[in-house]
Amino acid sequence: MSDSGSPQGAPTEPNRGTPGDPASEGTTRVPPEPSLPAWARKQLSENPLTDPRLSTFIGPNWSVYQRKFVPFFEDPGFVPTWNWSAAFFQSAWFLYRKLYLAAFAFMLGPGVVFRLLTGTDVQMTMAEMQKPENQGLLLVNVAVGISSIITAGGVANWLLYRRARAAVALTAMQALPANETLPWLARVGGINRLGVALAVAVFVMSVYATIMA
């Protein structure tokens, strides 16, 4: 016999407790963690070294950059690497790789730094560099130039990688069709030969002006 009047063997509801009951207050329900969106799960599951979207964005010399990008896969923060082309050509290389903001910075940055350090507006032409009183300015100018070379060579690969990954993530967030993703990445990435030609022309003219001044 059962005092509750229910048949024996019938399932009973679990005791959920009542408000104010110490037994029920001792247990708290942990909310489930929100799941990542589909585009984020896809990004995490893919190996960037074999991602065709990344190789399409980089374009020429992907096999070289594939090796140079390995440290960035292991550490999401900045990792210094070296790029000889960027070190020697600086703004021209950044224009070549469509890193326009960096190209602008390396085009104007050394001159701005030189003026901040020396407090002078003297143009370091060949005639000015040969004056004895400007030997100190010449040394500062050389130091700024060497610093610019080291900086450009050290950050070039990282800046290119960041831009490539941002472009790949953008295609995933916008859910572009597969037949549109790679052509779009090839168009916004790759190289810019016209930009290099313009940079070389500007460099040649500036060198000519420095010599002839």
N, C-alpha and C positions, 0 to 999 in steps of 0.2 A: 504494500500500500504506500501511496505517496501523499503526504500532507498537502502538496500544492495542487492536487487534483489533475495533474497531467499524467498521460500514460507513461508507464515505465519504458525506458529505452529511447524515448523521444529526444531529439537533440535539443539542447538548451543553448540560449544565446550567451555569448561571453559577457562577463561582468565588465562594463565600460566605466564603471565608477560614477559617482555623482559629484557635482560641484561642491567644493569644500572638503571632499574626502581626502585625507592625507595619502591614502594608497594610490589614488588616481593622480594626485598632484606630483608624486615622485617621479613619474615617467613623462617625458616630453617627446613629442613626435618631431623627428628631424626632417625638414623639408628636403625633397630630392634635389640634387644639383641640376641646374639647367643644362640641357644638352646643347652642344655646339651646333650651329647651323650647318647645312650640308656643304656649303662652299668651304667652311673652315675645316671640317673633317676631311675633305678631299685634299686640302693643302697640306695637312699634317701627315696624311697617309702616303704622299708621294715623295720619292727621292729626288731632290732638286738636281742631282747630278745626271739623271736620266729624263728629266722633264723636257719634253719637246718644246713647250712654250718658252722656257728659259733659253734654250739653244736658238730658237727662232728669233727671239728678241736680240740676243747678242750678235748673231749673224757671223761675219768673218772671224776666223781664229777662235771659234768656240772651244776647240780642244785645248787651246792654251788657257783660256779663262776658266774652263772647267776645272783645271788643276789649281789655278790661283784662287778660286772661290771656295775651296775646301775648308780653310779656316773659318769662313763666315758661316758655314753650315753647322760647325761645332760650337761656335760662340756667336749669339745674336748681336752682341755689342761690337764696337769697333775693334778690329784687329789689324795692326799695321802690316802691310805687304809691300811689294815693290813692283813698279812698272817703269821700265827704262824709257819707253816711248813717251809716257806722260812727263817723266822727269826732264827730258831734253826739249820736248816740243811744247809742253805746258798747255797754254790756251789753245793752240792748234789741235792738240790731241783731244782735249775736252770738246771742242767743236766737232771734231771728227766722230766722236762717240755721242753726240747730241746732248752733252751735259752742259747746257748753255749757261746756267747760273754759275757753275764752277769756272767755265771759260771766262766769263765776265769778271769774276773775282780775281783770277790769276792774271788777267790782262791789266787791271787797274790796281790791284792790291799792292804789288811791290812799290809802285810810285807813291801810293798813299803812306805806306809804312816808312819809306825813306824820308818823306817830309815830316812825319810825326817824330821820327828819331832825331832828325837834324834841325828841324825848325827853319828850313831854308827852302826857297823856291828855285834854287840854281839848277838849271838844266845841265846834266852831266854829258855835255858834248865832248868831242875830242879836244877841243881847245881848252875847255874848262878843266878837264881831267889832267892836262899837262901843267897846270898852274901849281906851284909849290903850296900855296895857301889852301888848295882844295884836296890835298892828299888825304886828309882825314875823311872828307866826304866821299872820296873814292873808295876808301876801305869800307865805309858803311854801305855804300852802294854794292860792293862786291859781296859783303856779308848778307845783305838782303837778297841778292840774287841767288846765292847758294842756299839760303833758307827756303826760298821759293821752289828751287829744284827739289830739295829733300821733301818738302811738304807735298808737292804735286805727285812725285813718285810714290810717296807713302799712302796717299788717300785715294789714288785713282781707281784701283780695283774695287775698293769698298764702295765708292760712290757709284760706280757702274753696276755693281751687284745690287745695291739698294734700289736703284732706279728700275732694274730689271725685275726684281721681286715685287716692287710696287705695281708695275704694269701687269704682271701675272695675277696678282691679287685683285686688281681692278677688273680684269676679265672674268674672274671667278665670281666676284660680287655682282656684276651686271648680268651674269648667266648668259654670256654670248653663246650663240650656237657654235658647234664644233667647226663648221665650215667657214666661220667668220673670225674665230679667235686667232688662229695662226697668221692669216693675212693682216689683221689689225696690228699684231705684235711686230710683224716684219716691217710694217709701215712706220710705226712710232719708234721702233728701235733701229738696230742696224747702224749704218754709218752715214755721214754727211760729207761727201767729197767737195761740194761747193763751199761749205763752211771752211774747210781746210785751205782751199785755194784763196779765199778772201783773207784768212789769217796769215798765210804766207805772204800775200801781197802787202798787207799792212806791216808785217815784220820787215820786209825788204825796204819799204819806204822809210820806216823809222830808223833803220840802220843807216840808210843813205843820208837821211837828214842829220843824224848824229855825226857822221864823218865829215859832211860838207859844212856843218855849222862852224 
